[in-house]
Structures are given as C-alpha cells and as structure tokens.
C-alpha cells in the first residue's frame, strides 16, 4: 500500500459513548478498497487544543487525514478553528456556499438562522466539498503533499461527501490498485465456512481471504492485485460454498429475497410473535416491496394467535405457543387470511426471562406455508433478547430464500 491514512472522530458524545462511532469503520473500509492503509484512528472531544494537536500529529505520520464531526455553525463545533490554527490559514467567506445553505433551508420551508452564515466560512485555499444532505460543507486542503479532509459527523452527510467527493480525489492520487470483493453468507458458522475453504486459503498466495463475522452472518472479503485473480478465487469459493452465499458487497438479504419473489411472481405475508414486527420491517426496507409483501401481523399473545390466525386453543395448550406445531399453524393462518402464495411465521423465547429446561431462552421456531406443504424449522440462539430477535428475522428471510433457490 503506497499511502497511509489517519481517521479522527471529533465530539464529546463519541468519547462518552452516547454516540457509537460508525464513521471511522465506514471510512476505513472505503479507503482500504483504494489500497490506502489506515495506521491510526483517533477520537477527540470538543476541545480546540486537543483537536489541533490530533490533526498536527496525524499530518506528521500519515499522507491522508480525514476528520469527522465538529463542522456545525455553533460555538462548540471547533474543527474549522482547529484547522486554521494547524494550517495557519484565515477563514474566508464564500457567497456561493451561503447561497447553497440558504437554498437548503428554503427547501425545508425554514428561515435560515443567522448563525448558519458561519458555514460559508472555510479556510483560505481550501476547497468546499458539497453536502447534499446537510448545511455544513466538507473541507479539502492539499498542503506539502498531505491530503486533509474535514467531514461532518452526521453519518448520512459524511457518507455522501466521502462517496461523491473524497474518494474521487483519492483515486487520482493513489498508485497501487487493489481489487476487492465481499461475499455475504448467513446461517453457517465461521468455523464451518473456514473448514470448507481451508485448503484454498492455505494454497492461495496472491489473494487475501478474510472473514468478517457478525451475529447475522459471515462476510468473506477477497483482496487481490489483479482482477483476473480475484475472479478466479471468487469462482472457487462460490463453487465450494454454494447457496451459503446469498449476495455480494452491501446488498441486504431482504433485497435478494425481494428479487427472487418478483422473478417467481410470488407473494408473501408474515405472522410474528417474538420478533414483534422485525421481519415486516426488513421486508419494507426494500423499495417496491408492496409488489410481493402483502401484510404482516404481530400476534404476540395466545389470544391474538387464536383470533387473528385461527390457531386452536387446544393446540396452544397441548404444544405451547413456542412449538413447531404452532409455528406451522401461524404460517398457514396468515397465508389463508392474506391469500398470498407463502405464509411465514416466527415464535420463540427471546428472553431474558420465560425460559425453561425444556424450552430455553433463544429457542425459536420459524414456520413456512405454501401451496403444497407446510413445515417449521427449529433454531436455538443465545441469551440476549435483541440479538435473538434480529437473528430470528435473518433466519426467517434466509429460510424463504433457500426455499426459492431450490
């Protein structure tokens, strides 16, 4: 890698834990795609002396420095003050920036407060980076072969400027090119995936194969110096893992499932208990999902399962709400009342209370009903309530994907 970078996140809320820093992870991944090595990540509170020192130190050890946060119009947004101190520049007023800020407020039907005029001030010789989602422009300074970028802390604004402005500048400056691909898997443990591709990893010298696990699945990141080699290794991994891989890059599982349902001209409805609407939320994350997602019902209580889905009281008493039998009846019930091709259900013990030796916390049944059959699959997750709910939603979507890909 021919360039080194440092990322600086600014704000008391980052240090206190009130705001989780997702910005540096996102920037790091994007820079890595360009072959730029991240050597430091620094977090600094809202203190102009500390911000100035952090920027100064970063410029001495890195070729690229990117800060996020502290670019608003108020007095506690100190990044610009620190930047002019480090680079020994004056702030210069730009009429064209002010017009953009004013236009932004007009579009929202709000009169611009006078304090926002401060956002038209940027360091002398700097380039303003257009912010499509907010009022604070980003800042770019090239000085003594060092590349400095100051971006807003709001993730949506930061990502927009990074994608549309920063990466384009850096692409022109980098010499070493790396080719990367991310393959996304779910439903299979990292250790099992590793065992399947172990021989390939040990025999491969020209491509780096990295595993990025989360509670929703394992991403496999491939990095090669030639596109041909990347394609070759990607093909081998796909042959080995088959439909364990559901997609590539940043695609979400619900997007993959939506495309499958559209292609096969099928519709689906869902009855949720322990997930409380998370599966329906995942479906409706996809623009245009009304073409294949008909409705969702949150049947949390036993009474709602009886009244809304037609689950019999006798079955609930005999098997319990968290059971294979009830999961199937829930899926059949929602399919019947919504008149969809498929019915999907989830019932489980999310925790942390409610578990028994026979039915522990983390036990989940996902039901699926279609024209010719109904079935349910059993899962045993962990002890954390929110993680169990998220994993159940992921498993439910993956169950339908695997059914459609058969």
C-alpha positions as CSV (number, residue, x, y, z in Angstrom):
1,X,0.0,0.0,0.0
2,X,1.5,3.3,-1.1
3,X,-0.5,5.8,1.0
4,X,-1.1,5.9,4.8
5,X,-4.1,7.5,6.4
6,X,-5.4,8.5,9.8
7,X,-9.0,9.0,10.8
8,X,-10.0,11.4,13.5
9,X,-13.5,11.4,15.0
10,X,-14.4,14.6,17.0
11,X,-17.1,15.0,19.6
12,X,-17.7,14.6,23.4
13,X,-20.6,12.3,22.5
14,X,-18.1,9.9,20.9
15,X,-15.9,9.7,23.9
16,X,-18.8,9.4,26.4
17,X,-20.3,6.5,24.4
18,X,-23.6,8.5,23.8
19,X,-22.9,8.1,20.1
20,X,-21.4,5.0,18.6
21,X,-18.7,5.7,16.1
22,X,-19.7,4.1,12.8
23,X,-18.0,6.7,10.7
24,X,-14.4,5.6,11.1
25,X,-15.3,2.0,10.2
26,X,-17.1,3.1,7.0
27,X,-14.2,5.4,6.0
28,X,-11.6,2.7,6.8
29,X,-13.3,0.2,4.6
30,X,-13.7,2.6,1.7
31,X,-10.0,3.7,1.9
32,X,-8.9,0.1,2.1
33,X,-10.6,-0.5,-1.3
34,X,-8.2,2.1,-2.7
35,X,-5.2,0.4,-1.2
36,X,-4.8,3.1,1.4
37,X,-3.5,1.7,4.7
38,X,-5.2,3.0,7.9
39,X,-2.4,3.4,10.5
40,X,-4.3,5.3,13.3
41,X,-7.9,6.0,14.4
42,X,-8.2,8.8,17.0
43,X,-11.2,10.0,18.9
44,X,-11.1,13.6,20.4
45,X,-13.5,15.5,22.5
46,X,-14.7,19.1,21.8
47,X,-11.5,20.8,22.8
48,X,-9.8,23.0,20.3
49,X,-6.3,22.4,21.8
50,X,-6.7,18.6,21.6
51,X,-8.3,18.7,18.1
52,X,-5.4,20.9,16.9
53,X,-2.8,18.5,18.4
54,X,-4.5,15.5,16.9
55,X,-4.6,17.0,13.4
56,X,-1.0,18.1,13.7
57,X,0.3,14.7,14.8
58,X,-1.8,12.9,12.1
59,X,-0.3,15.1,9.4
60,X,3.2,14.2,10.6
61,X,2.7,10.5,10.3
62,X,0.1,10.0,7.5
63,X,-0.4,11.1,3.9
64,X,-4.2,11.3,4.2
65,X,-6.0,12.7,7.2
66,X,-9.8,12.6,7.5
67,X,-11.8,14.2,10.4
68,X,-15.5,13.8,11.1
69,X,-17.5,15.9,13.4
70,X,-17.4,19.5,14.7
71,X,-18.4,21.3,11.4
72,X,-21.7,22.8,12.5
73,X,-22.5,26.5,12.9
74,X,-22.4,26.8,16.7
75,X,-19.5,27.6,19.1
76,X,-19.0,24.0,20.2
77,X,-18.2,23.0,16.6
78,X,-14.5,23.6,16.7
79,X,-13.0,21.7,13.8
80,X,-12.6,24.7,11.5
81,X,-11.0,26.7,14.2
82,X,-8.5,23.9,14.8
83,X,-7.8,23.5,11.1
84,X,-7.0,27.2,10.6
85,X,-4.7,27.0,13.6
86,X,-2.8,24.0,12.3
87,X,-2.5,25.2,8.7
88,X,-2.1,28.8,9.7
89,X,-4.9,30.0,7.4
90,X,-7.6,32.6,7.8
91,X,-11.3,31.8,7.3
92,X,-12.6,33.2,4.1
93,X,-16.3,34.0,3.4
94,X,-17.8,32.4,0.2
95,X,-21.0,33.8,-1.2
96,X,-21.7,30.7,-3.2
97,X,-21.6,28.5,-0.1
98,X,-24.0,30.8,1.7
99,X,-26.5,30.6,-1.2
100,X,-26.4,26.8,-1.0
101,X,-27.0,26.9,2.7
102,X,-29.9,29.3,2.3
103,X,-31.4,27.1,-0.5
104,X,-31.2,24.1,1.8
105,X,-33.3,25.8,4.4
106,X,-35.8,27.1,1.8
107,X,-36.3,23.5,0.5
108,X,-37.3,22.6,4.1
109,X,-39.6,25.6,4.4
110,X,-37.5,27.1,7.2
111,X,-35.9,30.5,7.6
112,X,-32.2,30.3,7.9
113,X,-30.9,31.4,11.4
114,X,-28.1,34.0,11.1
115,X,-25.7,31.7,12.9
116,X,-25.7,29.4,9.8
117,X,-23.9,32.1,7.9
118,X,-20.8,30.8,9.7
119,X,-20.9,27.7,7.4
120,X,-19.9,29.9,4.4
121,X,-16.6,30.4,6.1
122,X,-13.8,27.9,5.1
123,X,-10.0,28.1,5.4
124,X,-8.1,30.1,2.8
125,X,-7.1,28.0,-0.2
126,X,-9.3,25.1,0.8
127,X,-11.9,23.5,-1.4
128,X,-15.5,23.3,-0.2
129,X,-17.0,19.7,-0.6
130,X,-20.7,19.7,-1.5
131,X,-23.0,18.4,1.2
132,X,-26.2,17.1,-0.4
133,X,-27.9,16.1,2.9
134,X,-27.0,18.9,5.2
135,X,-25.8,22.5,5.5
136,X,-22.2,22.1,6.5
137,X,-19.8,21.7,3.5
138,X,-16.8,19.4,3.8
139,X,-13.3,20.9,3.6
140,X,-10.3,19.7,1.5
141,X,-6.8,21.1,1.9
142,X,-3.8,19.8,0.0
143,X,-0.6,21.1,1.6
144,X,3.0,19.8,1.3
145,X,1.8,16.6,-0.4
146,X,-0.5,16.0,2.5
147,X,-4.3,15.5,1.8
148,X,-6.6,16.7,4.6
149,X,-10.4,16.3,4.6
150,X,-12.8,17.6,7.2
151,X,-16.3,16.0,7.0
152,X,-19.5,16.4,9.0
153,X,-20.2,13.9,11.8
154,X,-23.7,13.0,10.7
155,X,-23.2,9.6,9.1
156,X,-25.6,10.3,6.1
157,X,-23.8,13.6,5.3
158,X,-20.3,12.1,5.9
159,X,-21.0,9.1,3.6
160,X,-22.4,11.3,0.9
161,X,-19.4,13.6,0.8
162,X,-17.0,10.7,1.0
163,X,-18.6,8.9,-1.9
164,X,-19.2,11.9,-4.2
165,X,-16.1,14.0,-3.5
166,X,-13.3,12.4,-1.2
167,X,-12.9,9.1,-2.9
168,X,-12.7,10.6,-6.4
169,X,-9.8,12.9,-5.2
170,X,-8.0,9.9,-3.6
171,X,-8.5,7.7,-6.6
172,X,-6.5,10.2,-8.7
173,X,-3.7,10.3,-6.0
174,X,-3.2,6.6,-5.3
175,X,-0.7,4.5,-7.3
176,X,-1.3,0.9,-6.0
177,X,-4.6,-0.6,-7.1
178,X,-6.3,-3.4,-5.3
179,X,-9.3,-5.4,-6.5
180,X,-11.8,-6.4,-3.8
181,X,-15.0,-8.3,-3.5
182,X,-17.2,-9.0,-0.5
183,X,-19.3,-12.2,-0.4
184,X,-22.1,-12.4,2.1
185,X,-23.2,-15.6,3.9
186,X,-25.7,-16.3,6.6
187,X,-26.9,-19.4,8.5
188,X,-23.5,-21.1,8.7
189,X,-20.9,-20.6,11.4
190,X,-17.5,-19.0,10.6
191,X,-15.6,-22.2,11.7
192,X,-17.6,-24.4,9.3
193,X,-17.1,-21.9,6.4
194,X,-13.3,-21.9,7.2
195,X,-13.1,-25.7,7.2
196,X,-14.7,-25.8,3.8
197,X,-12.3,-23.3,2.2
198,X,-9.2,-24.0,4.3
199,X,-7.3,-25.8,1.5
200,X,-8.0,-22.8,-0.8
201,X,-6.8,-20.3,1.9
202,X,-3.6,-22.2,2.6
203,X,-2.8,-22.7,-1.0
204,X,-3.5,-19.1,-2.1
205,X,-0.7,-16.6,-2.0
206,X,-1.8,-13.9,-4.4
207,X,-5.2,-13.2,-2.8
208,X,-6.0,-12.3,0.8
209,X,-9.1,-14.1,2.1
210,X,-10.6,-12.5,5.3
211,X,-13.6,-13.5,7.4
212,X,-15.8,-10.7,8.9
213,X,-18.3,-12.4,11.2
214,X,-21.3,-10.8,12.9
215,X,-24.4,-12.3,14.6
216,X,-26.3,-12.1,11.3
217,X,-23.7,-14.0,9.2
218,X,-20.1,-14.1,7.9
219,X,-18.8,-11.8,5.1
220,X,-15.8,-13.1,3.1
221,X,-13.6,-10.3,1.9
222,X,-11.3,-11.0,-1.0
223,X,-8.4,-8.7,-1.9
224,X,-6.1,-9.3,-5.0
225,X,-3.7,-7.2,-7.1
226,X,-5.3,-8.3,-10.3
227,X,-8.9,-8.5,-11.4
228,X,-8.3,-11.9,-13.1
229,X,-7.0,-13.4,-9.9
230,X,-9.9,-12.0,-7.9
231,X,-12.5,-13.5,-10.3
232,X,-10.7,-16.9,-10.2
233,X,-10.7,-17.1,-6.4
234,X,-14.3,-15.8,-6.1
235,X,-15.4,-18.5,-8.5
236,X,-13.7,-21.2,-6.5
237,X,-15.3,-20.0,-3.2
238,X,-18.7,-19.9,-4.8
239,X,-18.3,-23.4,-6.1
240,X,-17.3,-24.6,-2.6
241,X,-20.0,-22.7,-0.5
242,X,-22.9,-22.8,-3.0
243,X,-26.1,-21.2,-1.6
244,X,-24.4,-20.4,1.7
245,X,-23.6,-17.2,-0.1
246,X,-26.6,-15.1,-0.6
247,X,-25.2,-11.9,-2.1
248,X,-22.2,-9.6,-2.7
249,X,-20.9,-6.2,-1.4
250,X,-23.6,-4.2,0.5
251,X,-26.7,-6.0,-0.6
252,X,-29.1,-6.9,2.2
253,X,-30.8,-10.3,2.5
254,X,-34.2,-8.8,2.1
255,X,-33.2,-7.2,-1.2
256,X,-32.1,-10.6,-2.5
257,X,-35.3,-12.2,-1.3
258,X,-37.4,-9.5,-2.9
259,X,-35.8,-10.0,-6.2
260,X,-36.5,-13.7,-6.0
261,X,-40.1,-13.2,-5.2
262,X,-40.5,-10.8,-8.0
263,X,-38.8,-13.1,-10.5
264,X,-41.0,-16.0,-9.5
265,X,-44.1,-13.8,-9.2
266,X,-44.8,-14.9,-5.7
267,X,-46.3,-13.0,-2.7
268,X,-45.7,-13.4,1.0
269,X,-47.3,-12.5,4.3
270,X,-45.9,-12.9,7.8
271,X,-47.2,-13.6,11.3
272,X,-44.7,-12.6,14.0
273,X,-44.6,-13.2,17.7
274,X,-41.2,-12.9,19.3
275,X,-39.8,-10.7,16.5
276,X,-42.6,-8.1,17.1
277,X,-42.6,-6.8,13.5
278,X,-38.9,-7.0,12.6
279,X,-39.5,-9.3,9.7
280,X,-42.1,-7.0,8.3
281,X,-39.7,-4.1,8.8
282,X,-37.0,-5.9,6.9
283,X,-39.4,-6.6,4.0
284,X,-40.5,-2.9,3.9
285,X,-36.9,-1.7,3.9
286,X,-36.9,-2.6,0.2
287,X,-38.4,0.0,-2.1
288,X,-41.2,-1.6,-4.1
289,X,-41.8,-4.4,-1.6
290,X,-45.6,-3.8,-1.9
291,X,-45.4,-5.9,-5.1
292,X,-44.6,-9.0,-3.1
293,X,-45.2,-8.3,0.6
294,X,-49.0,-8.3,1.3
295,X,-49.2,-7.8,5.1
296,X,-47.7,-8.6,8.5
297,X,-49.5,-9.4,11.7
298,X,-47.9,-9.2,15.2
299,X,-49.7,-12.0,17.0
300,X,-47.9,-11.7,20.3
301,X,-50.5,-13.1,22.8
302,X,-52.1,-16.5,22.6
303,X,-55.5,-14.8,22.2
304,X,-54.2,-12.9,19.1
305,X,-53.0,-16.2,17.6
306,X,-56.4,-17.7,18.1
307,X,-58.5,-14.7,16.9
308,X,-56.3,-13.5,14.0
309,X,-54.7,-16.7,12.7
310,X,-57.1,-19.4,13.6
311,X,-54.7,-21.3,15.9
312,X,-56.8,-23.6,18.1
313,X,-56.8,-23.2,21.8
314,X,-56.3,-26.9,22.1
315,X,-53.1,-26.8,20.1
316,X,-51.7,-24.0,22.2
317,X,-52.5,-25.8,25.4
318,X,-51.1,-29.1,24.1
319,X,-47.8,-27.9,22.5
320,X,-47.4,-24.3,23.8
321,X,-47.0,-21.1,21.7
322,X,-43.3,-21.8,21.1
323,X,-43.6,-25.0,19.2
324,X,-43.2,-26.5,15.7
325,X,-46.9,-27.2,15.5
326,X,-48.0,-23.6,16.4
327,X,-45.4,-22.1,14.1
328,X,-46.9,-24.1,11.2
329,X,-50.4,-23.1,12.1
330,X,-49.4,-19.4,12.3
331,X,-47.9,-19.6,8.9
332,X,-50.9,-21.4,7.4
333,X,-53.2,-18.9,9.1
334,X,-51.6,-15.8,7.8
335,X,-51.3,-17.3,4.3
336,X,-55.1,-18.1,4.4
337,X,-56.3,-14.7,5.5
338,X,-54.0,-12.7,3.2
339,X,-54.4,-15.0,0.2
340,X,-50.7,-15.0,-0.6
341,X,-48.5,-17.7,-2.1
342,X,-46.5,-18.0,1.0
343,X,-47.1,-17.6,4.8
344,X,-44.1,-17.1,7.1
345,X,-44.2,-17.1,10.9
346,X,-41.9,-16.8,13.9
347,X,-42.5,-17.8,17.5
348,X,-39.9,-18.1,20.2
349,X,-38.5,-17.2,23.6
350,X,-36.4,-14.0,23.1
351,X,-35.5,-13.7,26.8
352,X,-34.0,-12.9,29.2
353,X,-37.0,-14.4,31.1
354,X,-39.5,-17.0,30.1
355,X,-37.2,-20.0,29.5
356,X,-37.5,-23.5,31.0
357,X,-35.2,-26.5,30.8
358,X,-37.4,-27.9,28.0
359,X,-37.7,-24.6,26.2
360,X,-34.7,-22.4,27.0
361,X,-34.2,-18.7,26.1
362,X,-33.2,-18.5,22.5
363,X,-35.5,-21.3,21.3
364,X,-37.3,-20.2,18.1
365,X,-39.5,-22.0,15.5
366,X,-39.9,-20.5,12.1
367,X,-42.9,-21.7,10.1
368,X,-43.5,-21.6,6.4
369,X,-46.6,-22.4,4.4
370,X,-47.0,-22.7,0.6
371,X,-49.4,-24.3,-1.8
372,X,-48.3,-27.9,-1.4
373,X,-46.9,-28.1,2.1
374,X,-46.2,-26.5,5.5
375,X,-43.1,-27.0,7.7
376,X,-41.2,-25.4,10.5
377,X,-37.5,-25.2,11.4
378,X,-36.1,-25.1,14.9
379,X,-33.3,-22.7,16.0
380,X,-31.5,-22.2,19.2
381,X,-29.9,-18.8,19.5
382,X,-28.3,-17.1,22.6
383,X,-29.5,-15.3,25.7
384,X,-29.6,-11.6,24.5
385,X,-33.1,-10.5,23.7
386,X,-32.5,-8.1,20.9
387,X,-29.8,-10.3,19.3
388,X,-32.2,-13.3,19.3
389,X,-34.9,-11.2,17.6
390,X,-32.6,-9.9,14.9
391,X,-31.2,-13.4,14.3
392,X,-34.7,-14.8,14.1
393,X,-35.7,-12.3,11.4
394,X,-32.5,-13.1,9.5
395,X,-33.1,-16.8,9.7
396,X,-36.7,-16.4,8.6
397,X,-35.7,-14.4,5.5
398,X,-33.0,-17.0,4.7
399,X,-35.4,-19.9,5.1
400,X,-37.6,-18.4,2.3
401,X,-34.5,-17.6,0.1
402,X,-33.3,-21.2,0.3
403,X,-36.8,-22.5,-0.5
404,X,-37.0,-20.3,-3.6
405,X,-33.5,-21.2,-4.7
406,X,-34.1,-25.0,-4.5
